[in-house]
Amino acid sequence: MSQTVEVADEWLKRIKEQLAGVQYGIVQITVHNSQIVQIDRTERSRFDTVKSPSPVKRQR
C-alpha cells in the first residue's frame, strides 16, 4: 500500500546535503508514523587493486 506524502523543503534540503559528495555509500531515511525521523549516511572507500605477481613458492 503506497500513498503520496508531501516532504517539507527542510527535509529535502537535508537529504540533498547527505547525498552531496558521496561516491560510494548508502543514504538511509528512517520513517516513523509517516514522518521522517532520521537520515543515516554511510560512506565507503573503494581502492583500485594493483595486480601483483604470483607469490613465490618456497621449497623445503
C-alpha angles and dihedrals in degrees: 000000000000130000134184113253126185115231119212116244089241091061092046088053091050092048091050090050091053092049094049113105098003110134097169124010149070133285108195123191117202117208125193122182091350092305128110106241104165144016120202125191124195118184123200128200119219121197129195109244118227112216109234124200117270113279115262114249114231120227119222 
